[in-house]
Structures are given as structure tokens and as C-alpha cells.
């Protein structure tokens, strides 16, 4: 009979911040449990990874879904002065994008997440995340599916955070 994991406190959500869990008395050992996934430093997922068989056949839709999933997974770590930007923002806004390709010309399996720091804040730095910085005056931020996202440029205006 296998060892049972201690249940997590209610209200953490499917993706949660490790620091928040520690403040809610979750032990370090529990946060290293085999039933939790660490998609980014400081973030844990309560559940199993997505089944590759459930991914769309279209490589364009697959990359869009991967960017959206990565944004939801990173969201607990997103600083209030940061927003999703560039290809990640375009995917969240359902804008068309070319395929991201690797050095051999094949579509990448896991596209990078793009996060922009607004104003004087430090850029995010962690594996799988490309950090950017933008002036507050050049970046409008909106909410898409509960996520802070740079807005697409309006006609006649430049945007520092949208492809």
C-alpha cells in the first residue's frame, strides 16, 4: 500500500505560489511530493500534466494552447507590475502567429513564455521565461481570462509588448 500525501489546504488552486503555501503551513516535504508538478521555480501544480494525446493536431493550435497553459501555470508567480507580452499575449488574445521553430526548422514543443516588467521593476528571470521591460507609457495592460496581458496596439500607436 502506497503512502498517502497530506491533503493541501483549500483555496490554493490548481497552480499555486510556494510562498503562499508555506504561509498556509504546507511543509517543504509536502511541496516536493510526487503528486505536485513544478512548472516554474516557486510554483506548484496540483494535478497531472496534460495528456499529449489530447493536444490539437494543428501545430499552430498546439503552440497557442501551450502558451495559454504556461501563462496560467506561471500566473501565481506574476508580479503585479508584470504582464504577459509578445507571443504569449498574442496567443491569449487569439491573434494569429507564425510557428516558433527550432534550429532544425521543426516546430518547438514548448514555446517560451514572454513576461514584461513595467517601469523600473526587474525583469523576470527563470527557466522557460523570456523577460522584457517596457515603459508604462508604451504599454496598456488588460485582463484576458483573468490574466494580465499587454494590449494589442491601437491603429496609429506603437506597442512595445506585442509582436
C-alpha positions as CSV (number, residue, x, y, z in Angstrom):
1,X,0.0,0.0,0.0
2,X,1.5,3.4,-1.1
3,X,2.0,6.3,1.2
4,X,-0.8,8.9,1.1
5,X,0.0,12.5,0.6
6,X,-1.2,15.1,3.1
7,X,-4.1,17.0,1.6
8,X,-3.3,20.6,0.6
9,X,-5.3,23.4,2.2
10,X,-8.4,24.6,0.4
11,X,-8.1,27.7,-1.7
12,X,-4.6,27.2,-3.1
13,X,-5.9,26.5,-6.6
14,X,-4.6,24.2,-9.3
15,X,-1.5,26.3,-9.7
16,X,-0.2,28.0,-6.6
17,X,2.7,30.0,-5.2
18,X,5.1,28.1,-3.0
19,X,5.5,31.0,-0.6
20,X,1.7,31.2,-0.2
21,X,1.6,27.5,0.5
22,X,4.4,27.8,3.1
23,X,2.5,30.7,4.8
24,X,-0.5,28.3,5.0
25,X,1.6,25.8,6.9
26,X,2.4,23.4,3.9
27,X,5.7,21.7,4.7
28,X,8.7,21.8,2.3
29,X,8.5,18.0,2.1
30,X,4.8,18.1,1.0
31,X,5.7,20.7,-1.7
32,X,8.2,18.2,-3.0
33,X,5.5,15.5,-3.1
34,X,5.3,13.3,-6.2
35,X,1.7,14.4,-6.9
36,X,2.8,18.0,-7.4
37,X,4.5,19.4,-10.6
38,X,6.9,22.3,-10.6
39,X,6.5,24.1,-13.9
40,X,8.4,27.1,-12.8
41,X,10.6,28.0,-9.8
42,X,8.3,28.9,-6.9
43,X,5.1,27.5,-8.5
44,X,3.4,24.1,-8.0
45,X,0.6,22.4,-9.9
46,X,-1.8,20.1,-8.1
47,X,-2.6,17.5,-10.7
48,X,-1.2,15.6,-13.6
49,X,0.4,17.1,-16.7
50,X,-1.7,17.4,-19.9
51,X,-2.0,14.3,-21.9
52,X,-0.2,14.8,-25.3
53,X,-2.9,12.7,-27.0
54,X,-5.4,15.5,-26.1
55,X,-3.3,18.2,-27.9
56,X,-4.7,19.6,-31.1
57,X,-3.3,18.2,-34.3
58,X,-2.5,21.6,-35.8
59,X,0.9,22.8,-34.7
60,X,-0.4,26.4,-34.6
61,X,-3.2,25.5,-32.2
62,X,-0.8,23.3,-30.2
63,X,1.6,26.2,-29.6
64,X,-1.3,28.5,-28.8
65,X,-2.6,26.1,-26.2
66,X,0.9,25.5,-24.8
67,X,1.4,29.3,-24.4
68,X,-2.0,29.7,-22.7
69,X,-1.3,26.8,-20.3
70,X,2.1,28.1,-19.5
71,X,0.6,31.6,-18.7
72,X,-2.0,30.0,-16.4
73,X,0.8,28.0,-14.7
74,X,3.0,31.0,-14.2
75,X,0.2,33.3,-13.1
76,X,0.7,32.7,-9.3
77,X,4.2,34.0,-9.6
78,X,3.3,37.0,-11.8
79,X,4.3,40.3,-10.0
80,X,1.6,43.0,-10.0
81,X,3.9,45.1,-12.2
82,X,4.4,42.4,-14.8
83,X,2.2,41.3,-17.7
84,X,2.3,38.6,-20.3
85,X,3.5,40.0,-23.6
86,X,4.8,39.3,-27.1
87,X,3.9,35.9,-28.5
88,X,2.3,34.9,-25.1
89,X,0.0,38.0,-25.2
90,X,-0.9,37.3,-28.9
91,X,-1.9,33.8,-28.0
92,X,-4.0,34.9,-25.1
93,X,-5.7,37.5,-27.4
94,X,-6.2,34.7,-30.1
95,X,-4.1,36.6,-32.6
96,X,-2.6,34.6,-35.5
97,X,1.1,33.8,-35.1
98,X,3.7,32.1,-37.2
99,X,5.1,28.8,-35.9
100,X,8.0,29.1,-33.5
101,X,10.7,26.8,-34.9
102,X,13.9,25.3,-33.5
103,X,17.3,25.3,-35.2
104,X,16.4,22.3,-37.4
105,X,13.2,24.1,-38.6
106,X,10.8,21.9,-36.7
107,X,8.0,23.5,-34.6
108,X,9.2,23.9,-31.0
109,X,7.5,21.6,-28.4
110,X,7.3,24.2,-25.6
111,X,7.4,27.8,-26.7
112,X,8.9,30.3,-24.2
113,X,6.7,32.4,-22.0
114,X,7.1,36.1,-22.5
115,X,6.7,38.4,-19.5
116,X,7.3,42.1,-19.4
117,X,8.2,44.2,-16.4
118,X,6.6,47.6,-16.5
119,X,8.6,50.7,-15.4
120,X,11.5,50.2,-13.1
121,X,10.8,46.7,-12.0
122,X,13.3,43.9,-12.5
123,X,12.6,41.6,-15.5
124,X,11.5,38.1,-14.6
125,X,14.4,35.5,-14.8
126,X,13.6,31.8,-14.7
127,X,13.9,28.9,-17.0
128,X,11.3,28.9,-19.8
129,X,10.6,32.6,-19.4
130,X,11.9,35.4,-21.6
131,X,11.9,38.7,-19.6
132,X,11.3,42.1,-21.2
133,X,11.0,45.7,-19.9
134,X,8.7,48.4,-21.2
135,X,7.9,52.0,-20.4
136,X,4.5,52.4,-18.7
137,X,3.6,55.0,-21.3
138,X,4.0,52.5,-24.1
139,X,2.1,49.6,-22.6
140,X,-1.6,49.3,-21.9
141,X,-2.5,46.3,-19.8
142,X,-5.8,44.5,-19.9
143,X,-7.2,41.3,-18.4
144,X,-7.8,38.2,-20.6
145,X,-9.3,35.1,-18.9
146,X,-8.1,36.5,-15.5
147,X,-4.5,37.1,-16.7
148,X,-2.7,40.5,-17.0
149,X,-1.8,40.9,-20.7
150,X,-0.3,43.7,-22.8
151,X,-3.0,45.1,-25.0
152,X,-2.7,44.9,-28.8
153,X,-1.6,48.2,-30.4
154,X,-4.3,50.6,-31.5
155,X,-4.2,52.0,-35.0
156,X,-1.6,54.7,-35.3
157,X,0.1,53.7,-31.9
158,X,3.2,51.7,-31.3
159,X,3.3,48.9,-28.7
160,X,6.5,47.7,-27.1
161,X,5.0,44.4,-25.9
162,X,3.0,43.0,-28.8
163,X,4.5,41.3,-31.9
